[in-house]
């Protein structure tokens, strides 16, 4: 079962900015759901995505 967090909670846990997370939700690159007017981030899928991006970045250096 996925854990869904607010943008603020996701930013606190991940160390990334709320601005970055919000913009990635808006452009559809972060897995999320809208609950009313709030973005709720699928935290586990988000972390997996960020790890994958970091690994790709290191591999290209």
C-alpha positions in Angstrom: 0.0 0.0 0.0 1.4 3.4 -1.0 2.0 6.2 1.5 0.7 9.5 0.3 2.1 12.7 1.8 1.5 16.4 1.3 4.1 18.4 -0.6 5.3 19.9 2.7 5.7 16.5 4.3 7.5 15.1 1.2 9.9 18.1 1.2 10.7 17.6 4.9 11.4 13.9 4.5 13.3 14.1 1.3 15.3 17.3 1.8 14.1 18.7 -1.5 12.3 22.0 -1.8 8.5 22.4 -1.8 8.9 24.4 -5.0 10.7 21.5 -6.8 8.1 18.9 -5.7 5.1 21.1 -6.5 6.4 21.9 -10.0 7.2 18.2 -10.7 3.6 17.3 -9.6 2.2 20.0 -11.9 4.2 18.7 -14.9 3.3 15.1 -14.1 6.8 13.7 -13.4 6.1 12.9 -9.8 3.5 10.2 -9.0 0.7 11.9 -7.1 -3.1 12.3 -6.6 -5.2 15.3 -6.2 -7.3 15.2 -3.0 -9.5 18.3 -3.3 -7.0 21.1 -4.0 -4.0 19.3 -2.4 -1.3 17.4 -4.2 -0.7 14.1 -2.3 2.6 12.6 -3.3 3.1 8.8 -3.6 6.2 8.9 -1.4 7.6 5.5 -2.1 7.3 5.9 -5.9 8.7 9.4 -5.6 11.8 8.2 -3.7 12.3 5.3 -6.2 12.2 7.9 -9.0 14.6 10.2 -7.4 17.1 7.3 -6.7 16.8 6.2 -10.4 17.5 9.8 -11.6 20.5 10.1 -9.3 21.9 6.8 -10.5 21.5 7.8 -14.1 23.2 11.1 -13.4 26.2 9.4 -11.8 26.4 6.9 -14.7 26.6 9.7 -17.3 29.6 11.4 -15.6 
